[in-house]
Structures are given as structure tokens and as C-alpha cells.
């Protein structure tokens, strides 16, 4: 069996982490999870992949980020009940922008952590 390439591994990690966050956001405690929990999970996961893979982690970060608003788009399209109120495309777009900013900040902190740790190791 052929092993996954670097970008495929990063994509898979992003999908798995995004799926976990979406599950927690939409299904844990009947979807009544505080938004701060989702923000913390986004920050923790994007900081982690950024610290491990530096700038090459962008694939995992974008994949991870897009899972959160995309879950709400799918639920909206299928007419399923959602935890996002009001459940409109405008709200989903605002969620997408907010989660993008959170993910970008986490990614940048992760790459900074990687850079700092490399500098400390040389000293």
C-alpha cells in the first residue's frame, strides 16, 4: 500500500480535526456547546498544525476551517435544525469570516512557536 504524500496527510489531518470540531459543535450536548469551546478547539488545532508543519500547514488549516461553516451551509440547504441563530446565509457568512480569522491567528501563532523553538534549539 502506498503511503500518503505530505499534502495528502495534511489534508487528512485537517478533515479529521474539522470533523471533530463540527461534531462537537453540532452534536455534543445536543448542539448546546458554548461558542468559546469551538474557538478554543480551532485555536488549539491550528496552533498545533502550524507549530508542527510551519507554513506548509496551510492545507490542514484551510481544510479544518472550512469544515465549520460548511456544516452549517449543508444543514441550511437540507432544512435541518441548526444551532446557529438566525440560520441565514448572512449568519453563516459572518461565522465563516470569524472562524477564518480565528484559524489564521492560530496558524500564525503556531508558525511563530515553531520559529521560536528552532531558535532556542540552536542556542
MOPAC internal coordinates of N, CA, C and O (Angstrom, degrees):
PM7 1SCF
backbone

  N    0.0000 0     0.00 0     0.00 0    0    0    0
  C    1.4447 1     0.00 0     0.00 0    1    0    0
  C    1.5240 1   109.01 1     0.00 0    2    1    0
  O    1.2310 1   121.03 1   -46.52 1    3    2    1
  N    1.3012 1   115.64 1   133.48 1    3    2    1
  C    1.4540 1   121.52 1  -178.11 1    5    3    2
  C    1.5267 1   109.88 1   -77.36 1    6    5    3
  O    1.2310 1   120.67 1   -42.40 1    7    6    5
  N    1.3388 1   116.32 1   137.60 1    7    6    5
  C    1.4675 1   119.88 1   179.68 1    9    7    6
  C    1.5261 1   109.90 1   -78.99 1   10    9    7
  O    1.2310 1   121.27 1   -19.88 1   11   10    9
  N    1.2993 1   115.17 1   160.12 1   11   10    9
  C    1.4544 1   121.10 1  -179.37 1   13   11   10
  C    1.5227 1   110.81 1   -73.27 1   14   13   11
  O    1.2310 1   121.03 1   -36.39 1   15   14   13
  N    1.3356 1   115.64 1   143.61 1   15   14   13
  C    1.4612 1   119.13 1   174.82 1   17   15   14
  C    1.5292 1   108.46 1   -74.56 1   18   17   15
  O    1.2310 1   120.93 1    -8.62 1   19   18   17
  N    1.3250 1   115.82 1   171.38 1   19   18   17
  C    1.4630 1   120.22 1  -178.51 1   21   19   18
  C    1.5211 1   112.42 1   -58.48 1   22   21   19
  O    1.2310 1   120.00 1   133.19 1   23   22   21
  N    1.3410 1   117.61 1   -46.81 1   23   22   21
  C    1.4615 1   119.40 1  -177.79 1   25   23   22
  C    1.5186 1   111.40 1   -69.13 1   26   25   23
  O    1.2310 1   119.92 1   147.23 1   27   26   25
  N    1.3339 1   117.75 1   -32.77 1   27   26   25
  C    1.4657 1   120.03 1   177.30 1   29   27   26
  C    1.5303 1   110.77 1   -67.74 1   30   29   27
  O    1.2310 1   120.49 1   141.93 1   31   30   29
  N    1.3202 1   116.67 1   -38.07 1   31   30   29
  C    1.4620 1   120.50 1   178.02 1   33   31   30
  C    1.5255 1   110.03 1   -65.18 1   34   33   31
  O    1.2310 1   120.34 1   136.94 1   35   34   33
  N    1.3145 1   116.96 1   -43.06 1   35   34   33
  C    1.4659 1   120.59 1   179.48 1   37   35   34
  C    1.5223 1   110.83 1   -65.35 1   38   37   35
  O    1.2310 1   120.51 1   140.60 1   39   38   37
  N    1.3200 1   116.63 1   -39.40 1   39   38   37
  C    1.4598 1   120.85 1   177.11 1   41   39   38
  C    1.5267 1   110.78 1   -63.55 1   42   41   39
  O    1.2310 1   120.47 1   136.21 1   43   42   41
  N    1.3102 1   116.70 1   -43.79 1   43   42   41
  C    1.4647 1   121.51 1   179.42 1   45   43   42
  C    1.5307 1   111.38 1   -63.76 1   46   45   43
  O    1.2310 1   120.56 1   136.75 1   47   46   45
  N    1.3195 1   116.54 1   -43.25 1   47   46   45
  C    1.4646 1   120.76 1   178.02 1   49   47   46
  C    1.5301 1   109.92 1   -61.54 1   50   49   47
  O    1.2310 1   120.38 1   136.72 1   51   50   49
  N    1.3279 1   116.88 1   -43.28 1   51   50   49
  C    1.4618 1   120.72 1   177.75 1   53   51   50
  C    1.5169 1   112.28 1   -62.02 1   54   53   51
  O    1.2310 1   120.43 1   138.06 1   55   54   53
  N    1.3224 1   116.79 1   -41.94 1   55   54   53
  C    1.4707 1   120.72 1   178.92 1   57   55   54
  C    1.5236 1   111.96 1   -65.31 1   58   57   55
  O    1.2310 1   120.76 1   136.22 1   59   58   57
  N    1.3161 1   116.16 1   -43.78 1   59   58   57
  C    1.4646 1   119.66 1  -179.23 1   61   59   58
  C    1.5318 1   110.42 1   -65.91 1   62   61   59
  O    1.2310 1   120.47 1   132.02 1   63   62   61
  N    1.3262 1   116.71 1   -47.98 1   63   62   61
  C    1.4641 1   119.81 1   179.41 1   65   63   62
  C    1.5280 1   110.96 1   -63.24 1   66   65   63
  O    1.2310 1   120.32 1   138.72 1   67   66   65
  N    1.3241 1   116.99 1   -41.28 1   67   66   65
  C    1.4635 1   120.64 1   177.40 1   69   67   66
  C    1.5165 1   111.92 1   -63.35 1   70   69   67
  O    1.2310 1   120.49 1   139.72 1   71   70   69
  N    1.3226 1   116.66 1   -40.28 1   71   70   69
  C    1.4666 1   120.52 1   178.55 1   73   71   70
  C    1.5259 1   111.31 1   -64.73 1   74   73   71
  O    1.2310 1   120.37 1   141.35 1   75   74   73
  N    1.3181 1   116.90 1   -38.65 1   75   74   73
  C    1.4707 1   120.30 1   177.92 1   77   75   74
  C    1.5261 1   110.08 1   -63.94 1   78   77   75
  O    1.2310 1   120.42 1   134.87 1   79   78   77
  N    1.3244 1   116.79 1   -45.13 1   79   78   77
  C    1.4699 1   120.11 1   179.46 1   81   79   78
  C    1.5214 1   110.97 1   -64.41 1   82   81   79
  O    1.2310 1   120.06 1   137.86 1   83   82   81
  N    1.3210 1   117.48 1   -42.14 1   83   82   81
  C    1.4682 1   121.13 1   177.85 1   85   83   82
  C    1.5208 1   110.50 1   -62.88 1   86   85   83
  O    1.2310 1   120.22 1   138.63 1   87   86   85
  N    1.3219 1   117.18 1   -41.37 1   87   86   85
  C    1.4601 1   120.10 1   178.17 1   89   87   86
  C    1.5211 1   110.53 1   -60.87 1   90   89   87
  O    1.2310 1   120.80 1   132.60 1   91   90   89
  N    1.3160 1   116.07 1   -47.40 1   91   90   89
  C    1.4619 1   119.71 1  -179.84 1   93   91   90
  C    1.5220 1   110.54 1   -63.52 1   94   93   91
  O    1.2310 1   120.37 1   137.52 1   95   94   93
  N    1.3186 1   116.90 1   -42.48 1   95   94   93
  C    1.4626 1   121.88 1  -179.16 1   97   95   94
  C    1.5243 1   112.50 1   -63.96 1   98   97   95
  O    1.2310 1   120.16 1   139.57 1   99   98   97
  N    1.3087 1   117.30 1   -40.43 1   99   98   97
  C    1.4584 1   120.75 1  -171.08 1  101   99   98
  C    1.5197 1   115.77 1  -102.18 1  102  101   99
  O    1.2310 1   119.93 1   158.06 1  103  102  101
  N    1.3249 1   117.75 1   -21.94 1  103  102  101
  C    1.4573 1   118.03 1  -172.11 1  105  103  102
  C    1.5277 1   114.92 1  -124.68 1  106  105  103
  O    1.2310 1   119.92 1   150.24 1  107  106  105
  N    1.3232 1   117.75 1   -29.76 1  107  106  105
  C    1.4648 1   118.97 1  -179.48 1  109  107  106
  C    1.5225 1   109.57 1   -66.18 1  110  109  107
  O    1.2310 1   120.58 1   -44.79 1  111  110  109
  N    1.3039 1   116.50 1   135.21 1  111  110  109
  C    1.4648 1   122.92 1  -178.87 1  113  111  110
  C    1.5298 1   111.09 1    54.59 1  114  113  111
  O    1.2310 1   120.18 1  -140.08 1  115  114  113
  N    1.3311 1   117.27 1    39.92 1  115  114  113
  C    1.4607 1   124.68 1  -178.52 1  117  115  114
  C    1.5308 1   111.74 1    56.84 1  118  117  115
  O    1.2310 1   120.29 1  -147.20 1  119  118  117
  N    1.3165 1   117.06 1    32.80 1  119  118  117
  C    1.4546 1   121.57 1   177.44 1  121  119  118
  C    1.5085 1   114.29 1    78.67 1  122  121  119
  O    1.2310 1   119.64 1  -169.59 1  123  122  121
  N    1.2923 1   118.29 1    10.41 1  123  122  121
  C    1.4656 1   122.11 1  -178.28 1  125  123  122
  C    1.5205 1   111.66 1   -99.01 1  126  125  123
  O    1.2310 1   120.54 1  -132.46 1  127  126  125
  N    1.3047 1   116.58 1    47.54 1  127  126  125
  C    1.4582 1   122.13 1   178.34 1  129  127  126
  C    1.5230 1   107.73 1   -91.46 1  130  129  127
  O    1.2310 1   120.91 1   -42.03 1  131  130  129
  N    1.3077 1   115.86 1   137.97 1  131  130  129
  C    1.4624 1   120.65 1   178.36 1  133  131  130
  C    1.5298 1   110.01 1   -60.63 1  134  133  131
  O    1.2310 1   120.04 1   -41.21 1  135  134  133
  N    1.3278 1   117.54 1   138.79 1  135  134  133
  C    1.4707 1   119.67 1   177.99 1  137  135  134
  C    1.5302 1   113.07 1   -58.95 1  138  137  135
  O    1.2310 1   120.29 1   153.30 1  139  138  137
  N    1.3208 1   117.06 1   -26.70 1  139  138  137
  C    1.4615 1   119.23 1   179.36 1  141  139  138
  C    1.5290 1   111.01 1   -64.68 1  142  141  139
  O    1.2310 1   120.14 1   149.85 1  143  142  141
  N    1.3184 1   117.34 1   -30.15 1  143  142  141
  C    1.4669 1   120.95 1   176.93 1  145  143  142
  C    1.5293 1   109.58 1   -64.26 1  146  145  143
  O    1.2310 1   120.71 1   137.36 1  147  146  145
  N    1.3212 1   116.24 1   -42.64 1  147  146  145
  C    1.4631 1   120.43 1   179.49 1  149  147  146
  C    1.5268 1   110.06 1   -65.61 1  150  149  147
  O    1.2310 1   120.34 1   138.58 1  151  150  149
  N    1.3248 1   116.95 1   -41.42 1  151  150  149
  C    1.4681 1   120.70 1   177.60 1  153  151  150
  C    1.5239 1   110.12 1   -61.23 1  154  153  151
  O    1.2310 1   120.02 1   135.49 1  155  154  153
  N    1.3115 1   117.57 1   -44.51 1  155  154  153
  C    1.4709 1   121.34 1   179.08 1  157  155  154
  C    1.5303 1   110.64 1   -62.65 1  158  157  155
  O    1.2310 1   120.45 1   137.29 1  159  158  157
  N    1.3306 1   116.74 1   -42.71 1  159  158  157
  C    1.4695 1   119.68 1   178.51 1  161  159  158
  C    1.5255 1   111.38 1   -64.10 1  162  161  159
  O    1.2310 1   120.24 1   138.49 1  163  162  161
  N    1.3268 1   117.15 1   -41.51 1  163  162  161
  C    1.4689 1   120.55 1   177.46 1  165  163  162
  C    1.5273 1   110.49 1   -62.53 1  166  165  163
  O    1.2310 1   120.77 1   133.41 1  167  166  165
  N    1.3279 1   116.13 1   -46.59 1  167  166  165
  C    1.4637 1   119.20 1   179.32 1  169  167  166
  C    1.5248 1   111.67 1   -62.16 1  170  169  167
  O    1.2310 1   120.58 1   132.81 1  171  170  169
  N    1.3223 1   116.51 1   -47.19 1  171  170  169
  C    1.4653 1   120.14 1  -178.08 1  173  171  170
  C    1.5285 1   111.54 1   -60.57 1  174  173  171
  O    1.2310 1   120.67 1   135.84 1  175  174  173
  N    1.3157 1   116.33 1   -44.16 1  175  174  173
  C    1.4746 1   118.73 1  -176.79 1  177  175  174
  C    1.5273 1   111.76 1   -72.71 1  178  177  175
  O    1.2310 1   119.56 1   140.57 1  179  178  177
  N    1.3276 1   118.44 1   -39.43 1  179  178  177
  C    1.4643 1   119.29 1  -179.53 1  181  179  178
  C    1.5330 1   111.56 1   -73.72 1  182  181  179
  O    1.2310 1   120.20 1   145.65 1  183  182  181
  N    1.3247 1   117.23 1   -34.35 1  183  182  181
  C    1.4671 1   119.62 1   174.48 1  185  183  182
  C    1.5301 1   109.68 1   -63.73 1  186  185  183
  O    1.2310 1   120.62 1   137.55 1  187  186  185
  N    1.3184 1   116.42 1   -42.45 1  187  186  185
  C    1.4676 1   120.89 1  -178.44 1  189  187  186
  C    1.5240 1   111.51 1   -62.35 1  190  189  187
  O    1.2310 1   120.06 1   128.46 1  191  190  189
  N    1.3267 1   117.50 1   -51.54 1  191  190  189
  C    1.4713 1   118.44 1  -178.10 1  193  191  190
  C    1.5218 1   111.18 1   -67.91 1  194  193  191
  O    1.2310 1   120.09 1   146.15 1  195  194  193
  N    1.3299 1   117.43 1   -33.85 1  195  194  193
  C    1.4585 1   120.17 1   176.34 1  197  195  194
  C    1.5205 1   111.97 1   -65.20 1  198  197  195
  O    1.2310 1   120.57 1   140.37 1  199  198  197
  N    1.3206 1   116.51 1   -39.63 1  199  198  197
  C    1.4588 1   120.60 1   179.26 1  201  199  198
  C    1.5290 1   111.60 1   -69.27 1  202  201  199
  O    1.2310 1   120.53 1   148.38 1  203  202  201
  N    1.3187 1   116.60 1   -31.62 1  203  202  201
  C    1.4714 1   120.08 1  -178.52 1  205  203  202
  C    1.5250 1   111.50 1   -81.43 1  206  205  203
  O    1.2310 1   120.37 1   130.56 1  207  206  205
  N    1.3473 1   116.89 1   -49.44 1  207  206  205
  C    1.4625 1   120.89 1  -171.85 1  209  207  206
  C    1.5210 1   114.68 1  -106.22 1  210  209  207
  O    1.2310 1   119.40 1  -176.21 1  211  210  209
  N    1.2947 1   118.74 1     3.79 1  211  210  209
  C    1.4674 1   123.18 1  -178.69 1  213  211  210
  C    1.5322 1   110.45 1    53.14 1  214  213  211
  O    1.2310 1   120.21 1    44.27 1  215  214  213
  N    1.3170 1   117.21 1  -135.73 1  215  214  213
  C    1.4718 1   121.39 1  -174.87 1  217  215  214
  C    1.5266 1   112.19 1   -68.13 1  218  217  215
  O    1.2310 1   119.71 1   156.72 1  219  218  217
  N    1.3230 1   118.15 1   -23.28 1  219  218  217
  C    1.4614 1   120.44 1   178.68 1  221  219  218
  C    1.5278 1   112.30 1   -70.58 1  222  221  219
  O    1.2310 1   120.28 1   171.40 1  223  222  221
  N    1.3104 1   117.06 1    -8.60 1  223  222  221
  C    1.4700 1   121.31 1   179.66 1  225  223  222
  C    1.5174 1   112.27 1   -75.70 1  226  225  223
  O    1.2310 1   119.46 1   175.95 1  227  226  225
  N    1.3234 1   118.64 1    -4.05 1  227  226  225
  C    1.4613 1   120.54 1  -176.22 1  229  227  226
  C    1.5236 1   111.36 1   -57.22 1  230  229  227
  O    1.2310 1   119.61 1   146.78 1  231  230  229
  N    1.3103 1   118.35 1   -33.22 1  231  230  229
  C    1.4751 1   121.25 1   179.48 1  233  231  230
  C    1.5256 1   109.77 1   -62.94 1  234  233  231
  O    1.2310 1   120.39 1   132.96 1  235  234  233
  N    1.3128 1   116.86 1   -47.04 1  235  234  233
  C    1.4663 1   120.98 1   179.12 1  237  235  234
  C    1.5203 1   110.63 1   -65.46 1  238  237  235
  O    1.2310 1   120.06 1   138.66 1  239  238  237
  N    1.3186 1   117.49 1   -41.34 1  239  238  237
  C    1.4625 1   121.42 1  -177.72 1  241  239  238
  C    1.5203 1   111.27 1   -65.09 1  242  241  239
  O    1.2310 1   119.98 1   133.37 1  243  242  241
  N    1.3155 1   117.64 1   -46.63 1  243  242  241
  C    1.4728 1   120.70 1  -179.91 1  245  243  242
  C    1.5250 1   110.24 1   -65.27 1  246  245  243
  O    1.2310 1   120.12 1   137.65 1  247  246  245
  N    1.3081 1   117.37 1   -42.35 1  247  246  245
  C    1.4646 1   120.94 1   178.90 1  249  247  246
  C    1.5182 1   110.53 1   -63.30 1  250  249  247
  O    1.2310 1   120.80 1   134.87 1  251  250  249
  N    1.3035 1   116.07 1   -45.13 1  251  250  249
  C    1.4616 1   121.77 1   179.20 1  253  251  250
  C    1.5298 1   110.41 1   -61.44 1  254  253  251
  O    1.2310 1   120.67 1   132.54 1  255  254  253
  N    1.3209 1   116.33 1   -47.46 1  255  254  253
  C    1.4653 1   121.08 1  -178.32 1  257  255  254
  C    1.5218 1   111.80 1   -61.69 1  258  257  255
  O    1.2310 1   120.18 1   133.65 1  259  258  257
  N    1.3196 1   117.26 1   -46.35 1  259  258  257
  C    1.4691 1   120.73 1  -173.24 1  261  259  258
  C    1.5280 1   111.98 1   -66.07 1  262  261  259
  O    1.2310 1   120.11 1   157.40 1  263  262  261
  N    1.3254 1   117.40 1   -22.60 1  263  262  261
  C    1.4652 1   120.25 1   179.28 1  265  263  262
  C    1.5311 1   112.15 1   -61.50 1  266  265  263
  O    1.2310 1   119.99 1   141.88 1  267  266  265
  N    1.3301 1   117.63 1   -38.12 1  267  266  265
  C    1.4676 1   120.73 1  -175.21 1  269  267  266
  C    1.5220 1   111.69 1   -66.37 1  270  269  267
  O    1.2310 1   118.72 1   123.01 1  271  270  269
  N    1.3408 1   120.05 1   -56.99 1  271  270  269
  C    1.4733 1   117.34 1   179.14 1  273  271  270
  C    1.5277 1   112.81 1   -68.70 1  274  273  271
  O    1.2310 1   120.17 1   149.17 1  275  274  273
  N    1.3277 1   117.27 1   -30.83 1  275  274  273
  C    1.4642 1   119.72 1  -178.18 1  277  275  274
  C    1.5247 1   111.27 1   -65.25 1  278  277  275
  O    1.2310 1   119.67 1   145.50 1  279  278  277
  N    1.3130 1   118.23 1   -34.50 1  279  278  277
  C    1.4627 1   121.10 1   177.18 1  281  279  278
  C    1.5212 1   110.16 1   -61.66 1  282  281  279
  O    1.2310 1   120.48 1   140.72 1  283  282  281
  N    1.3328 1   116.68 1   -39.28 1  283  282  281
  C    1.4630 1   120.26 1   179.43 1  285  283  282
  C    1.5301 1   111.59 1   -72.30 1  286  285  283
  O    1.2310 1   120.29 1   145.97 1  287  286  285
  N    1.3239 1   117.04 1   -34.03 1  287  286  285
  C    1.4679 1   120.31 1   175.53 1  289  287  286
  C    1.5259 1   109.77 1   -63.16 1  290  289  287
  O    1.2310 1   120.36 1   133.13 1  291  290  289
  N    1.3178 1   116.91 1   -46.87 1  291  290  289
  C    1.4681 1   121.13 1  -179.48 1  293  291  290
  C    1.5252 1   110.57 1   -61.49 1  294  293  291
  O    1.2310 1   120.52 1   134.59 1  295  294  293
  N    1.3242 1   116.61 1   -45.41 1  295  294  293
  C    1.4622 1   119.54 1   179.12 1  297  295  294
  C    1.5282 1   111.02 1   -62.88 1  298  297  295
  O    1.2310 1   120.22 1   141.55 1  299  298  297
  N    1.3178 1   117.18 1   -38.45 1  299  298  297
  C    1.4591 1   121.10 1   178.88 1  301  299  298
  C    1.5340 1   110.36 1   -65.96 1  302  301  299
  O    1.2310 1   120.43 1   134.62 1  303  302  301
  N    1.3208 1   116.79 1   -45.38 1  303  302  301
  C    1.4654 1   121.01 1  -179.83 1  305  303  302
  C    1.5257 1   112.35 1   -62.87 1  306  305  303
  O    1.2310 1   120.77 1   143.73 1  307  306  305
  N    1.3344 1   116.14 1   -36.27 1  307  306  305
  C    1.4616 1   120.36 1  -179.26 1  309  307  306
  C    1.5301 1   112.81 1   -85.93 1  310  309  307
  O    1.2310 1   120.44 1   177.13 1  311  310  309
  N    1.3276 1   116.76 1    -2.87 1  311  310  309
  C    1.4522 1   120.59 1   179.45 1  313  311  310
  C    1.5213 1   113.76 1    70.79 1  314  313  311
  O    1.2310 1   120.55 1  -155.66 1  315  314  313
  N    1.3187 1   116.55 1    24.34 1  315  314  313
  C    1.4626 1   121.29 1   179.87 1  317  315  314
  C    1.5279 1   110.10 1   -82.44 1  318  317  315
  O    1.2310 1   120.00 1   -28.71 1  319  318  317
  N    1.3214 1   117.61 1   151.29 1  319  318  317
  C    1.4655 1   118.95 1   175.98 1  321  319  318
  C    1.5301 1   110.33 1   -63.46 1  322  321  319
  O    1.2310 1   121.43 1   -34.98 1  323  322  321
  N    1.3181 1   114.86 1   145.02 1  323  322  321
  C    1.4571 1   119.64 1  -175.59 1  325  323  322
  C    1.5185 1   110.42 1  -133.66 1  326  325  323
  O    1.2310 1   121.28 1   -23.81 1  327  326  325
  N    1.3152 1   115.16 1   156.19 1  327  326  325
  C    1.4574 1   120.80 1   178.18 1  329  327  326
  C    1.5252 1   111.33 1   -83.91 1  330  329  327
  O    1.2310 1   119.87 1   169.49 1  331  330  329
  N    1.3066 1   117.85 1   -10.51 1  331  330  329
  C    1.4582 1   122.91 1  -179.87 1  333  331  330
  C    1.5207 1   108.83 1   -84.73 1  334  333  331
  O    1.2310 1   121.15 1   -57.35 1  335  334  333
  N    1.3358 1   115.40 1   122.65 1  335  334  333
  C    1.4697 1   119.57 1  -179.07 1  337  335  334
  C    1.5161 1   109.56 1  -129.20 1  338  337  335
  O    1.2310 1   118.97 1   -52.17 1  339  338  337
  N    1.3081 1   119.58 1   127.83 1  339  338  337
  C    1.4559 1   125.68 1    -3.25 1  341  339  338
  C    1.5257 1   109.94 1   -74.74 1  342  341  339
  O    1.2310 1   120.88 1   -30.36 1  343  342  341
  N    1.2979 1   115.92 1   149.64 1  343  342  341
  C    1.4576 1   121.90 1  -177.70 1  345  343  342
  C    1.5296 1   109.00 1   -87.77 1  346  345  343
  O    1.2310 1   121.16 1  -102.82 1  347  346  345
  N    1.3313 1   115.39 1    77.18 1  347  346  345
  C    1.4631 1   121.96 1  -179.80 1  349  347  346
  C    1.5267 1   108.74 1  -125.16 1  350  349  347
  O    1.2310 1   121.50 1   -14.36 1  351  350  349
  N    1.3306 1   114.74 1   165.64 1  351  350  349
  C    1.4601 1   118.42 1   177.62 1  353  351  350
  C    1.5318 1   111.14 1   -65.42 1  354  353  351
  O    1.2310 1   120.57 1   147.82 1  355  354  353
  N    1.3180 1   116.52 1   -32.18 1  355  354  353
  C    1.4667 1   119.72 1   176.95 1  357  355  354
  C    1.5217 1   110.67 1   -63.51 1  358  357  355
  O    1.2310 1   120.09 1   135.71 1  359  358  357
  N    1.3294 1   117.44 1   -44.29 1  359  358  357
  C    1.4604 1   121.12 1   177.68 1  361  359  358
  C    1.5212 1   111.20 1   -62.59 1  362  361  359
  O    1.2310 1   120.80 1   139.13 1  363  362  361
  N    1.3167 1   116.08 1   -40.87 1  363  362  361
  C    1.4670 1   120.28 1   179.06 1  365  363  362
  C    1.5316 1   110.03 1   -65.24 1  366  365  363
  O    1.2310 1   120.28 1   140.37 1  367  366  365
  N    1.3257 1   117.07 1   -39.63 1  367  366  365
  C    1.4617 1   120.59 1   177.74 1  369  367  366
  C    1.5325 1   110.56 1   -64.33 1  370  369  367
  O    1.2310 1   120.15 1   137.25 1  371  370  369
  N    1.3236 1   117.32 1   -42.75 1  371  370  369
  C    1.4631 1   120.42 1   177.22 1  373  371  370
  C    1.5264 1   110.68 1   -63.06 1  374  373  371
  O    1.2310 1   120.31 1   140.72 1  375  374  373
  N    1.3330 1   117.00 1   -39.28 1  375  374  373
  C    1.4606 1   120.95 1   175.78 1  377  375  374
  C    1.5254 1   110.42 1   -62.68 1  378  377  375
  O    1.2310 1   120.65 1   137.56 1  379  378  377
  N    1.3245 1   116.36 1   -42.44 1  379  378  377
  C    1.4692 1   120.42 1  -179.88 1  381  379  378
  C    1.5212 1   111.06 1   -61.86 1  382  381  379
  O    1.2310 1   120.18 1   136.29 1  383  382  381
  N    1.3296 1   117.26 1   -43.71 1  383  382  381
  C    1.4653 1   120.71 1   179.50 1  385  383  382
  C    1.5260 1   110.06 1   -64.73 1  386  385  383
  O    1.2310 1   120.38 1   134.09 1  387  386  385
  N    1.3222 1   116.88 1   -45.91 1  387  386  385
  C    1.4627 1   120.69 1  -179.45 1  389  387  386
  C    1.5264 1   111.28 1   -61.69 1  390  389  387
  O    1.2310 1   120.26 1   132.24 1  391  390  389
  N    1.3306 1   117.11 1   -47.76 1  391  390  389
  C    1.4667 1   119.58 1  -178.56 1  393  391  390
  C    1.5309 1   111.18 1   -68.51 1  394  393  391
  O    1.2310 1   120.11 1   150.94 1  395  394  393
  N    1.3356 1   117.39 1   -29.06 1  395  394  393
  C    1.4597 1   120.53 1   175.04 1  397  395  394
  C    1.5225 1   110.20 1   -64.09 1  398  397  395
  O    1.2310 1   120.63 1   133.98 1  399  398  397
  N    1.3255 1   116.40 1   -46.02 1  399  398  397
  C    1.4663 1   120.57 1   179.46 1  401  399  398
  C    1.5305 1   110.46 1   -62.15 1  402  401  399
  O    1.2310 1   120.53 1   135.05 1  403  402  401
  N    1.3233 1   116.58 1   -44.95 1  403  402  401
  C    1.4722 1   120.47 1   178.70 1  405  403  402
  C    1.5256 1   110.08 1   -60.74 1  406  405  403
  O    1.2310 1   120.20 1   134.70 1  407  406  405
  N    1.3224 1   117.22 1   -45.30 1  407  406  405
  C    1.4676 1   120.92 1  -179.64 1  409  407  406
  C    1.5221 1   111.57 1   -65.19 1  410  409  407
  O    1.2310 1   120.22 1   139.92 1  411  410  409
  N    1.3177 1   117.19 1   -40.08 1  411  410  409
  C    1.4658 1   120.50 1   179.14 1  413  411  410
  C    1.5222 1   111.02 1   -65.11 1  414  413  411
  O    1.2310 1   120.44 1   138.00 1  415  414  413
  N    1.3219 1   116.77 1   -42.00 1  415  414  413
  C    1.4612 1   120.55 1   177.96 1  417  415  414
  C    1.5304 1   110.18 1   -62.38 1  418  417  415
  O    1.2310 1   120.31 1   134.72 1  419  418  417
  N    1.3168 1   117.02 1   -45.28 1  419  418  417
  C    1.4586 1   120.68 1   177.78 1  421  419  418
  C    1.5194 1   112.01 1   -60.56 1  422  421  419
  O    1.2310 1   120.44 1   135.85 1  423  422  421
  N    1.3094 1   116.77 1   -44.15 1  423  422  421
  C    1.4601 1   122.61 1   178.81 1  425  423  422
  C    1.5284 1   110.79 1   -60.25 1  426  425  423
  O    1.2310 1   120.59 1   134.12 1  427  426  425
  N    1.3234 1   116.48 1   -45.88 1  427  426  425
  C    1.4652 1   119.86 1  -179.96 1  429  427  426
  C    1.5297 1   111.74 1   -65.50 1  430  429  427
  O    1.2310 1   120.31 1   139.13 1  431  430  429
  N    1.3258 1   117.02 1   -40.87 1  431  430  429
  C    1.4693 1   119.61 1   175.91 1  433  431  430
  C    1.5248 1   110.59 1   -62.95 1  434  433  431
  O    1.2310 1   120.15 1   140.59 1  435  434  433
  N    1.3242 1   117.33 1   -39.41 1  435  434  433
  C    1.4615 1   120.46 1   178.96 1  437  435  434
  C    1.5103 1   112.16 1   -63.03 1  438  437  435
  O    1.2310 1   120.40 1   135.84 1  439  438  437
  N    1.3339 1   116.84 1   -44.16 1  439  438  437
  C    1.4648 1   119.39 1   178.35 1  441  439  438
  C    1.5348 1   111.00 1   -66.56 1  442  441  439
  O    1.2310 1   120.70 1   145.49 1  443  442  441
  N    1.3284 1   116.27 1   -34.51 1  443  442  441
  C    1.4672 1   120.33 1   176.30 1  445  443  442
  C    1.5317 1   110.80 1   -65.43 1  446  445  443
  O    1.2310 1   120.69 1   137.70 1  447  446  445
  N    1.3184 1   116.28 1   -42.30 1  447  446  445
  C    1.4712 1   120.55 1   176.86 1  449  447  446
  C    1.5216 1   110.39 1   -60.13 1  450  449  447
  O    1.2310 1   120.53 1   137.87 1  451  450  449
  N    1.3286 1   116.60 1   -42.13 1  451  450  449
  C    1.4644 1   120.51 1   178.36 1  453  451  450
  C    1.5222 1   110.18 1   -61.61 1  454  453  451
  O    1.2310 1   120.52 1   134.21 1  455  454  453
  N    1.3099 1   116.60 1   -45.79 1  455  454  453
  C    1.4681 1   120.90 1  -178.10 1  457  455  454
  C    1.5291 1   110.91 1   -64.02 1  458  457  455
  O    1.2310 1   120.67 1   136.06 1  459  458  457
  N    1.3245 1   116.33 1   -43.94 1  459  458  457
  C    1.4672 1   120.24 1   179.74 1  461  459  458
  C    1.5260 1   110.85 1   -64.14 1  462  461  459
  O    1.2310 1   121.00 1   137.06 1  463  462  461
  N    1.3513 1   115.69 1   -42.94 1  463  462  461
  C    1.4687 1   118.85 1  -179.43 1  465  463  462
  C    1.5180 1   111.80 1   -65.77 1  466  465  463
  O    1.2310 1   119.67 1   146.68 1  467  466  465
  N    1.3073 1   118.23 1   -33.32 1  467  466  465
  C    1.4739 1   120.57 1   176.84 1  469  467  466
  C    1.5201 1   110.57 1   -68.32 1  470  469  467
  O    1.2310 1   120.39 1   142.31 1  471  470  469
  N    1.3437 1   116.86 1   -37.69 1  471  470  469
  C    1.4508 1   120.90 1   177.43 1  473  471  470
  C    1.5225 1   112.29 1   -67.33 1  474  473  471
  O    1.2310 1   120.23 1   142.60 1  475  474  473
  N    1.3206 1   117.16 1   -37.40 1  475  474  473
  C    1.4619 1   121.83 1   179.33 1  477  475  474
  C    1.5246 1   109.83 1   -68.59 1  478  477  475
  O    1.2310 1   120.05 1   142.58 1  479  478  477
  N    1.3244 1   117.51 1   -37.42 1  479  478  477
  C    1.4504 1   120.29 1  -178.64 1  481  479  478
  C    1.5222 1   111.97 1   -66.92 1  482  481  479
  O    1.2310 1   120.14 1   149.16 1  483  482  481
  N    1.3427 1   117.33 1   -30.84 1  483  482  481
  C    1.4667 1   121.13 1  -179.77 1  485  483  482
  C    1.5178 1   111.79 1   -73.35 1  486  485  483
  O    1.2310 1   120.40 1   152.68 1  487  486  485
  N    1.3174 1   116.83 1   -27.32 1  487  486  485
  C    1.4810 1   120.65 1  -175.82 1  489  487  486
  C    1.5143 1   111.63 1   -74.34 1  490  489  487
  O    1.2310 1   120.10 1   180.00 1  491  490  489

